[in-house]
Amino acid sequence: MNIDILRTFLSVARTRNFTKSAEENFCTQSTASLRIQSLEEYFGLKLFDRIGKTVYLTTAGELLLPYIKLVVETFDQTNEVVLDIKNLAVGKIALISSQTPGTYIIPPILLDFHKRYPAIKISSYVAYSKIVFGHIAEGNDYDLGIISQPEAMIDKYRQMNIEIKAITDDPLGIIVGTGHPWANKKEIEISELVDSTMFISNQATTLISYLHHLTGKTIKEENTIIMGNLESVKVAVQSNDGFAILSDFIVREELASDVVRRLRLKGYKLKRKIYFIYKKNKKFSPPMEKFVESFMKAVKTRDS
């Protein structure tokens, strides 16, 4: 049913005149009459009695009047909400991310977004990549997942009901303390790496399997120490008792202040990619679209 038909009903009920109603609704008198006729046909009820040039609501019309008013008012309020959403005057975004983007990339982008759009409610959660994939594929709590994974490790997730979109590179380096025997080297052989102590953030890390996929060599389990989180890994590295493989995003400040050193792996390029993941055929809300735009702009500025 067309909302103009209901508006015309209310107008005729108030003015008791088709000509005045037509003027209010910017249509001809015959159009106004046809709208009332179609409404009466729809309900199967006579809604107006016509006496001369004046029209009066029937008993049925009187009974329907408050409900039709409510429908029109609700429609108008809905349009106001839609306009607010489009103008980013209301809304929310919910993100779930793996550790590197969730802790070291997203926060400054979210803070800038909040300054520009303070009415948008923001929630951002950090979890292991496997959990992020599960939430996006099976749940509806989050609009977007953002993860960092090696390209070789991402294919197993493509069978899920999700879209996986590569956004930018996440360069990795071998990180040691300034007192470590490797501190003054530019690169290190894989043979030296596999026999050394490696600090990792959690048991679910894909870095060890990524190294094996890349080089054919494996870090022995007895040579790894699980530190619990990335900040603890950075502290452990500065003890000079081992190394870590960390994103440049994670150790940017430490490298700038020269409390750690970054090495390359000889013959190989260590890197992951940052990915957006979301349900297939998902349409983002205007606030979410604006956040994605802000994220892409921040990444482009960093890469330029």
Contacts in CASP RR format, 6 or more apart in sequence:
PFRMAT RR
TARGET T0000
AUTHOR 0000-0000-0000
METHOD contacts of the structure
MODEL  1
MNIDILRTFLSVARTRNFTKSAEENFCTQSTASLRIQSLEEYFGLKLFDR
IGKTVYLTTAGELLLPYIKLVVETFDQTNEVVLDIKNLAVGKIALISSQT
PGTYIIPPILLDFHKRYPAIKISSYVAYSKIVFGHIAEGNDYDLGIISQP
EAMIDKYRQMNIEIKAITDDPLGIIVGTGHPWANKKEIEISELVDSTMFI
SNQATTLISYLHHLTGKTIKEENTIIMGNLESVKVAVQSNDGFAILSDFI
VREELASDVVRRLRLKGYKLKRKIYFIYKKNKKFSPPMEKFVESFMKAVK
TRDS
1 39 0 8 1.000
1 42 0 8 1.000
2 35 0 8 1.000
3 72 0 8 1.000
3 75 0 8 1.000
4 25 0 8 1.000
4 27 0 8 1.000
4 35 0 8 1.000
5 35 0 8 1.000
5 36 0 8 1.000
5 38 0 8 1.000
5 39 0 8 1.000
6 39 0 8 1.000
6 68 0 8 1.000
6 71 0 8 1.000
6 72 0 8 1.000
7 25 0 8 1.000
7 72 0 8 1.000
8 21 0 8 1.000
8 25 0 8 1.000
8 27 0 8 1.000
8 32 0 8 1.000
8 35 0 8 1.000
8 36 0 8 1.000
9 35 0 8 1.000
9 36 0 8 1.000
9 39 0 8 1.000
9 47 0 8 1.000
9 68 0 8 1.000
10 65 0 8 1.000
10 68 0 8 1.000
10 69 0 8 1.000
10 72 0 8 1.000
11 20 0 8 1.000
11 21 0 8 1.000
11 24 0 8 1.000
11 25 0 8 1.000
11 32 0 8 1.000
12 18 0 8 1.000
12 21 0 8 1.000
12 32 0 8 1.000
12 36 0 8 1.000
12 48 0 8 1.000
12 55 0 8 1.000
13 57 0 8 1.000
13 61 0 8 1.000
13 65 0 8 1.000
15 21 0 8 1.000
15 24 0 8 1.000
16 54 0 8 1.000
16 55 0 8 1.000
16 56 0 8 1.000
17 53 0 8 1.000
17 54 0 8 1.000
17 55 0 8 1.000
18 29 0 8 1.000
18 32 0 8 1.000
18 33 0 8 1.000
18 36 0 8 1.000
18 55 0 8 1.000
19 29 0 8 1.000
21 32 0 8 1.000
22 28 0 8 1.000
22 29 0 8 1.000
22 31 0 8 1.000
22 32 0 8 1.000
25 32 0 8 1.000
27 35 0 8 1.000
36 47 0 8 1.000
36 48 0 8 1.000
39 47 0 8 1.000
40 46 0 8 1.000
40 47 0 8 1.000
40 48 0 8 1.000
43 60 0 8 1.000
43 64 0 8 1.000
45 58 0 8 1.000
45 60 0 8 1.000
45 61 0 8 1.000
45 64 0 8 1.000
46 58 0 8 1.000
46 60 0 8 1.000
47 57 0 8 1.000
47 58 0 8 1.000
47 60 0 8 1.000
47 61 0 8 1.000
47 64 0 8 1.000
48 55 0 8 1.000
48 56 0 8 1.000
48 57 0 8 1.000
48 58 0 8 1.000
48 61 0 8 1.000
49 55 0 8 1.000
49 56 0 8 1.000
49 57 0 8 1.000
49 58 0 8 1.000
57 65 0 8 1.000
81 90 0 8 1.000
84 90 0 8 1.000
85 91 0 8 1.000
85 285 0 8 1.000
85 286 0 8 1.000
85 287 0 8 1.000
86 286 0 8 1.000
88 117 0 8 1.000
88 119 0 8 1.000
88 120 0 8 1.000
88 286 0 8 1.000
88 287 0 8 1.000
88 290 0 8 1.000
89 119 0 8 1.000
90 119 0 8 1.000
90 120 0 8 1.000
91 119 0 8 1.000
91 120 0 8 1.000
91 121 0 8 1.000
91 285 0 8 1.000
91 287 0 8 1.000
92 120 0 8 1.000
92 121 0 8 1.000
92 122 0 8 1.000
92 123 0 8 1.000
92 287 0 8 1.000
93 120 0 8 1.000
93 121 0 8 1.000
93 122 0 8 1.000
93 123 0 8 1.000
93 143 0 8 1.000
93 144 0 8 1.000
93 285 0 8 1.000
93 287 0 8 1.000
93 288 0 8 1.000
93 291 0 8 1.000
94 123 0 8 1.000
94 124 0 8 1.000
94 125 0 8 1.000
94 141 0 8 1.000
94 142 0 8 1.000
94 143 0 8 1.000
94 144 0 8 1.000
95 102 0 8 1.000
95 106 0 8 1.000
95 122 0 8 1.000
95 123 0 8 1.000
95 124 0 8 1.000
95 125 0 8 1.000
95 142 0 8 1.000
95 143 0 8 1.000
95 144 0 8 1.000
95 145 0 8 1.000
95 146 0 8 1.000
95 291 0 8 1.000
96 124 0 8 1.000
96 125 0 8 1.000
96 126 0 8 1.000
96 127 0 8 1.000
96 131 0 8 1.000
96 132 0 8 1.000
96 135 0 8 1.000
96 136 0 8 1.000
96 141 0 8 1.000
96 142 0 8 1.000
96 144 0 8 1.000
96 145 0 8 1.000
96 146 0 8 1.000
97 106 0 8 1.000
97 124 0 8 1.000
97 125 0 8 1.000
97 126 0 8 1.000
97 127 0 8 1.000
97 132 0 8 1.000
97 145 0 8 1.000
97 146 0 8 1.000
97 147 0 8 1.000
98 126 0 8 1.000
98 127 0 8 1.000
98 128 0 8 1.000
98 129 0 8 1.000
98 132 0 8 1.000
98 146 0 8 1.000
98 147 0 8 1.000
98 148 0 8 1.000
98 149 0 8 1.000
99 126 0 8 1.000
99 128 0 8 1.000
99 201 0 8 1.000
99 229 0 8 1.000
99 230 0 8 1.000
100 148 0 8 1.000
100 170 0 8 1.000
100 230 0 8 1.000
100 247 0 8 1.000
100 249 0 8 1.000
100 250 0 8 1.000
100 272 0 8 1.000
101 146 0 8 1.000
101 147 0 8 1.000
101 148 0 8 1.000
101 249 0 8 1.000
101 274 0 8 1.000
102 124 0 8 1.000
102 126 0 8 1.000
102 146 0 8 1.000
103 126 0 8 1.000
103 230 0 8 1.000
103 250 0 8 1.000
104 230 0 8 1.000
104 247 0 8 1.000
104 249 0 8 1.000
104 250 0 8 1.000
104 252 0 8 1.000
105 146 0 8 1.000
105 249 0 8 1.000
105 274 0 8 1.000
106 124 0 8 1.000
106 146 0 8 1.000
106 295 0 8 1.000
107 124 0 8 1.000
108 298 0 8 1.000
109 291 0 8 1.000
109 294 0 8 1.000
109 295 0 8 1.000
109 298 0 8 1.000
110 122 0 8 1.000
110 124 0 8 1.000
112 294 0 8 1.000
112 298 0 8 1.000
113 120 0 8 1.000
113 122 0 8 1.000
113 290 0 8 1.000
113 291 0 8 1.000
113 294 0 8 1.000
114 120 0 8 1.000
114 122 0 8 1.000
116 294 0 8 1.000
117 287 0 8 1.000
117 290 0 8 1.000
120 287 0 8 1.000
125 142 0 8 1.000
127 135 0 8 1.000
128 202 0 8 1.000
128 204 0 8 1.000
129 147 0 8 1.000
129 148 0 8 1.000
129 149 0 8 1.000
129 204 0 8 1.000
129 206 0 8 1.000
130 204 0 8 1.000
132 145 0 8 1.000
132 146 0 8 1.000
132 147 0 8 1.000
132 277 0 8 1.000
133 147 0 8 1.000
133 157 0 8 1.000
133 160 0 8 1.000
133 162 0 8 1.000
133 277 0 8 1.000
134 160 0 8 1.000
135 141 0 8 1.000
135 142 0 8 1.000
135 145 0 8 1.000
136 142 0 8 1.000
136 144 0 8 1.000
136 145 0 8 1.000
136 162 0 8 1.000
136 277 0 8 1.000
136 278 0 8 1.000
136 279 0 8 1.000
137 160 0 8 1.000
137 161 0 8 1.000
137 162 0 8 1.000
137 279 0 8 1.000
143 278 0 8 1.000
143 282 0 8 1.000
143 284 0 8 1.000
143 285 0 8 1.000
143 288 0 8 1.000
144 276 0 8 1.000
144 277 0 8 1.000
144 278 0 8 1.000
144 284 0 8 1.000
144 288 0 8 1.000
144 291 0 8 1.000
144 292 0 8 1.000
145 276 0 8 1.000
145 277 0 8 1.000
145 278 0 8 1.000
146 167 0 8 1.000
146 274 0 8 1.000
146 275 0 8 1.000
146 276 0 8 1.000
146 277 0 8 1.000
146 295 0 8 1.000
147 274 0 8 1.000
147 275 0 8 1.000
147 277 0 8 1.000
148 170 0 8 1.000
148 247 0 8 1.000
148 272 0 8 1.000
148 273 0 8 1.000
148 274 0 8 1.000
148 275 0 8 1.000
149 206 0 8 1.000
149 272 0 8 1.000
149 273 0 8 1.000
149 275 0 8 1.000
150 206 0 8 1.000
150 210 0 8 1.000
150 213 0 8 1.000
150 214 0 8 1.000
150 271 0 8 1.000
150 272 0 8 1.000
150 273 0 8 1.000
151 166 0 8 1.000
151 272 0 8 1.000
151 273 0 8 1.000
152 210 0 8 1.000
152 213 0 8 1.000
152 214 0 8 1.000
153 206 0 8 1.000
153 209 0 8 1.000
153 210 0 8 1.000
153 213 0 8 1.000
154 164 0 8 1.000
154 273 0 8 1.000
154 275 0 8 1.000
157 164 0 8 1.000
157 277 0 8 1.000
158 164 0 8 1.000
161 279 0 8 1.000
161 280 0 8 1.000
162 277 0 8 1.000
162 278 0 8 1.000
162 279 0 8 1.000
162 280 0 8 1.000
163 276 0 8 1.000
163 277 0 8 1.000
163 278 0 8 1.000
163 279 0 8 1.000
163 280 0 8 1.000
163 282 0 8 1.000
164 275 0 8 1.000
164 276 0 8 1.000
164 277 0 8 1.000
165 275 0 8 1.000
165 276 0 8 1.000
165 277 0 8 1.000
166 273 0 8 1.000
166 274 0 8 1.000
166 275 0 8 1.000
167 273 0 8 1.000
167 274 0 8 1.000
167 275 0 8 1.000
167 276 0 8 1.000
167 295 0 8 1.000
167 296 0 8 1.000
167 299 0 8 1.000
168 273 0 8 1.000
168 274 0 8 1.000
168 299 0 8 1.000
168 302 0 8 1.000
168 303 0 8 1.000
169 271 0 8 1.000
169 272 0 8 1.000
169 273 0 8 1.000
169 274 0 8 1.000
170 247 0 8 1.000
170 248 0 8 1.000
170 249 0 8 1.000
170 271 0 8 1.000
170 272 0 8 1.000
170 273 0 8 1.000
170 274 0 8 1.000
171 247 0 8 1.000
171 248 0 8 1.000
171 270 0 8 1.000
171 271 0 8 1.000
172 245 0 8 1.000
172 246 0 8 1.000
172 247 0 8 1.000
172 248 0 8 1.000
172 270 0 8 1.000
172 271 0 8 1.000
172 272 0 8 1.000
173 245 0 8 1.000
173 246 0 8 1.000
173 247 0 8 1.000
173 248 0 8 1.000
173 262 0 8 1.000
173 263 0 8 1.000
173 264 0 8 1.000
173 265 0 8 1.000
173 270 0 8 1.000
174 182 0 8 1.000
174 188 0 8 1.000
174 193 0 8 1.000
174 243 0 8 1.000
174 244 0 8 1.000
174 245 0 8 1.000
174 262 0 8 1.000
174 263 0 8 1.000
174 264 0 8 1.000
174 265 0 8 1.000
174 270 0 8 1.000
175 234 0 8 1.000
175 237 0 8 1.000
175 243 0 8 1.000
175 244 0 8 1.000
175 245 0 8 1.000
175 246 0 8 1.000
175 251 0 8 1.000
175 260 0 8 1.000
175 261 0 8 1.000
175 262 0 8 1.000
175 263 0 8 1.000
176 182 0 8 1.000
176 183 0 8 1.000
176 237 0 8 1.000
176 240 0 8 1.000
176 242 0 8 1.000
176 243 0 8 1.000
176 260 0 8 1.000
176 261 0 8 1.000
176 263 0 8 1.000
177 183 0 8 1.000
177 237 0 8 1.000
177 238 0 8 1.000
177 239 0 8 1.000
177 240 0 8 1.000
177 259 0 8 1.000
177 260 0 8 1.000
177 261 0 8 1.000
178 238 0 8 1.000
178 240 0 8 1.000
178 258 0 8 1.000
178 259 0 8 1.000
178 260 0 8 1.000
178 261 0 8 1.000
179 240 0 8 1.000
180 240 0 8 1.000
180 242 0 8 1.000
180 243 0 8 1.000
180 261 0 8 1.000
182 188 0 8 1.000
182 192 0 8 1.000
182 243 0 8 1.000
182 261 0 8 1.000
182 263 0 8 1.000
183 240 0 8 1.000
183 261 0 8 1.000
184 261 0 8 1.000
185 263 0 8 1.000
186 263 0 8 1.000
186 264 0 8 1.000
187 263 0 8 1.000
187 264 0 8 1.000
187 265 0 8 1.000
187 266 0 8 1.000
187 267 0 8 1.000
188 263 0 8 1.000
188 264 0 8 1.000
188 265 0 8 1.000
188 266 0 8 1.000
189 266 0 8 1.000
190 211 0 8 1.000
190 215 0 8 1.000
190 217 0 8 1.000
190 265 0 8 1.000
190 266 0 8 1.000
190 268 0 8 1.000
191 217 0 8 1.000
193 211 0 8 1.000
193 217 0 8 1.000
193 219 0 8 1.000
193 243 0 8 1.000
193 265 0 8 1.000
194 217 0 8 1.000
194 218 0 8 1.000
194 219 0 8 1.000
194 220 0 8 1.000
194 223 0 8 1.000
195 223 0 8 1.000
196 223 0 8 1.000
196 242 0 8 1.000
196 243 0 8 1.000
197 223 0 8 1.000
197 224 0 8 1.000
197 225 0 8 1.000
197 241 0 8 1.000
197 242 0 8 1.000
197 243 0 8 1.000
198 208 0 8 1.000
198 219 0 8 1.000
198 223 0 8 1.000
198 224 0 8 1.000
198 225 0 8 1.000
198 242 0 8 1.000
198 243 0 8 1.000
198 244 0 8 1.000
198 245 0 8 1.000
199 224 0 8 1.000
199 225 0 8 1.000
199 227 0 8 1.000
199 233 0 8 1.000
199 236 0 8 1.000
199 237 0 8 1.000
199 242 0 8 1.000
199 243 0 8 1.000
199 244 0 8 1.000
200 207 0 8 1.000
200 208 0 8 1.000
200 224 0 8 1.000
200 225 0 8 1.000
200 226 0 8 1.000
200 227 0 8 1.000
200 233 0 8 1.000
200 244 0 8 1.000
201 226 0 8 1.000
201 227 0 8 1.000
201 228 0 8 1.000
201 229 0 8 1.000
201 230 0 8 1.000
201 232 0 8 1.000
201 233 0 8 1.000
202 226 0 8 1.000
202 228 0 8 1.000
202 229 0 8 1.000
203 226 0 8 1.000
207 245 0 8 1.000
208 218 0 8 1.000
208 219 0 8 1.000
208 224 0 8 1.000
210 272 0 8 1.000
211 217 0 8 1.000
211 218 0 8 1.000
211 219 0 8 1.000
211 245 0 8 1.000
212 218 0 8 1.000
212 219 0 8 1.000
214 268 0 8 1.000
214 270 0 8 1.000
215 265 0 8 1.000
215 268 0 8 1.000
225 236 0 8 1.000
227 233 0 8 1.000
227 235 0 8 1.000
227 236 0 8 1.000
230 246 0 8 1.000
230 250 0 8 1.000
233 244 0 8 1.000
233 246 0 8 1.000
234 244 0 8 1.000
234 246 0 8 1.000
234 250 0 8 1.000
234 251 0 8 1.000
234 254 0 8 1.000
234 260 0 8 1.000
236 242 0 8 1.000
236 244 0 8 1.000
237 243 0 8 1.000
237 244 0 8 1.000
237 260 0 8 1.000
238 259 0 8 1.000
238 260 0 8 1.000
245 270 0 8 1.000
247 272 0 8 1.000
248 255 0 8 1.000
248 262 0 8 1.000
251 260 0 8 1.000
251 262 0 8 1.000
254 260 0 8 1.000
255 261 0 8 1.000
255 262 0 8 1.000
264 270 0 8 1.000
274 299 0 8 1.000
276 292 0 8 1.000
278 284 0 8 1.000
284 292 0 8 1.000
END
